[in-house]
């Protein structure tokens, strides 16, 4: 992302977003920002997370008489919201699915540091052969897993699809809910997610001053000595400020949803201009 110097840019019109979900508070402290600001719904967060994962834990019901849950590592791709798998007839989970199609798939952000603070989603439904594998399933899977082209046509491999009936989303401590299948399939992954890490790195390295101005102009944050951008999405972005009471989150909304890094930059430039006008310089 280039410089945020607003001198050569026009300010986009400010609109009032609607039909968005408010961020969960998760704290007894008074928020430093307006909690009604637009933020991704749990369905959108879950779809965004799932789109970024290429493997997960598939749980099936074992063929053994007790029907124990059986977990296995699988590679996956999403096709119009439904996870698809290329699995061998020799695999234990395939035997299980042919007896009972009920299954769940756990997809999680991956790191060894504080894993319970990260996002994960468990998709529940019926996992059955994808009989229409020629219409999108094969291409989507091979795009996500190009090495599978070496065995995709083996006779003992076939595609299965999990039709999501419900899901549990956990976005870390204090952010969790059940999400309906209707909301899951209607949600779209966040278009900014693939670029988020680069945007955060750039802002934290080069634009601490702008983030300080955002906080002082548009939030209740005053007594802080550091600010770090922690997240960005189509609706806005979040920072963490270090105060005498510890680190506190602050969220800012874009004037309207964005779909590209260039649009993020334009929104942030406009925010700098408005912040400086309010702060008097």
DASULTA-V174448 format. One record per pair of residues at least 12 apart in sequence whose C-alpha atoms are under 7 Angstrom apart, sorted by the first residue. I is the first residue (numbers start at 1). J is the second residue. D is the distance in Angstrom with one decimal. If there is no record, write none. Layout:
# DASULTA-V174448
I J D
I J D
This chain:
# DASULTA-V174448
1 199 6.5
1 202 6.6
1 265 6.9
4 269 5.3
5 269 6.9
6 269 5.4
6 273 6.4
11 270 5.2
12 270 6.9
14 255 4.9
15 255 5.3
15 256 6.4
16 255 6.7
17 38 6.9
17 256 6.1
20 38 5.2
20 39 6.4
21 38 6.0
21 39 5.8
21 40 6.4
21 41 5.3
22 35 6.1
22 36 4.9
22 37 6.0
22 38 5.7
22 39 5.8
23 35 6.0
23 36 7.0
23 39 5.9
24 175 6.8
26 174 5.5
32 219 5.8
32 220 4.7
32 221 5.7
32 250 6.0
33 219 5.1
33 220 6.3
33 250 5.7
33 251 6.3
37 253 6.1
38 235 6.1
38 253 6.4
39 235 5.8
42 169 6.7
43 179 6.2
43 183 6.0
43 184 5.3
43 187 5.9
44 187 5.2
44 188 5.9
44 189 5.9
46 121 6.2
46 169 6.1
47 184 7.0
47 187 6.7
47 188 6.5
47 189 5.1
48 189 4.1
48 190 5.6
50 107 6.4
51 78 6.7
51 189 6.9
53 107 6.6
54 75 5.7
54 76 5.2
54 77 6.1
54 144 6.9
55 74 5.6
55 75 4.1
55 76 5.4
56 73 5.8
56 74 5.7
56 75 6.5
56 105 6.5
56 106 5.5
56 107 4.9
57 71 6.2
57 72 5.5
57 73 4.8
57 74 6.2
57 105 5.6
57 106 5.1
57 107 6.9
58 71 5.6
58 72 5.3
58 73 6.2
58 74 6.4
58 104 5.8
58 105 4.5
58 106 6.6
59 71 4.3
59 72 6.5
59 103 5.5
59 104 5.2
59 105 6.3
60 93 6.2
60 96 6.2
60 97 6.6
60 102 6.6
60 103 4.8
60 104 6.9
61 96 5.9
61 100 6.8
62 96 5.4
63 96 5.4
77 140 6.6
77 141 5.4
77 144 6.3
79 137 6.4
79 140 6.7
81 185 5.7
82 161 6.5
82 162 5.8
82 163 5.7
82 164 6.5
83 161 5.8
83 162 5.4
84 159 6.7
84 160 5.6
84 161 4.4
84 162 6.3
85 159 5.4
85 160 5.2
85 161 6.4
86 157 6.4
86 158 5.5
86 159 4.5
86 160 6.4
87 157 5.4
87 158 5.7
87 159 6.4
88 156 5.5
88 157 4.4
88 158 6.6
89 156 5.3
89 157 6.2
97 127 6.8
101 126 5.0
101 127 5.1
101 128 6.0
102 125 5.9
102 126 4.6
102 127 6.3
103 124 6.0
103 125 5.8
103 126 5.8
103 127 6.1
104 122 6.5
104 123 5.3
104 124 4.3
104 125 6.3
105 122 5.5
105 123 5.1
105 124 6.7
106 121 5.8
106 122 4.4
106 123 6.5
107 120 5.6
107 121 5.4
107 122 6.4
108 120 4.1
108 121 6.4
116 172 6.3
117 172 4.2
117 173 5.7
118 171 6.1
118 172 4.8
119 170 5.6
119 171 4.1
119 172 5.4
120 169 6.2
120 170 5.4
120 171 6.4
121 167 6.9
121 168 5.7
121 169 4.5
121 170 6.2
122 167 5.5
122 168 5.2
122 169 6.6
123 164 6.1
123 166 6.3
123 167 4.5
123 168 6.8
124 164 5.6
124 165 5.8
124 166 5.5
124 167 5.7
125 162 6.2
125 163 5.5
125 164 4.6
125 165 4.7
125 166 6.8
126 162 5.5
126 163 5.5
127 160 6.3
127 161 5.3
127 162 4.1
127 163 6.3
128 160 5.3
128 161 5.6
128 162 6.6
129 159 5.9
129 160 4.2
129 161 6.2
130 159 5.4
130 160 4.8
130 161 5.4
133 159 6.6
164 181 6.0
165 181 5.0
166 179 6.2
166 180 5.1
166 181 4.9
167 179 5.4
167 180 6.7
190 233 6.5
190 234 6.3
191 234 6.8
191 259 5.4
191 260 6.8
192 233 5.5
192 234 6.0
192 259 6.3
192 260 6.1
192 261 6.9
193 233 6.6
195 261 6.9
196 232 6.1
200 229 6.0
200 230 6.8
204 228 6.0
204 229 6.3
208 227 6.9
210 272 6.3
211 227 6.9
212 227 6.6
213 275 6.1
214 272 6.8
214 275 6.0
217 275 5.2
217 278 6.3
217 279 6.3
223 243 5.9
224 241 6.1
224 242 5.3
224 243 4.4
225 242 5.9
225 243 6.6
226 241 5.7
226 242 5.2
227 239 6.5
227 240 5.6
227 241 4.4
227 242 6.4
228 240 5.2
228 241 6.6
234 257 5.0
234 258 4.8
234 259 6.3
235 253 5.9
235 254 5.7
235 256 6.7
235 257 4.8
235 258 6.7
236 252 5.6
236 253 4.2
236 254 4.8
237 251 5.9
237 252 5.5
237 253 6.6
238 250 5.6
238 251 4.3
238 252 6.3
239 251 6.4
254 267 6.1
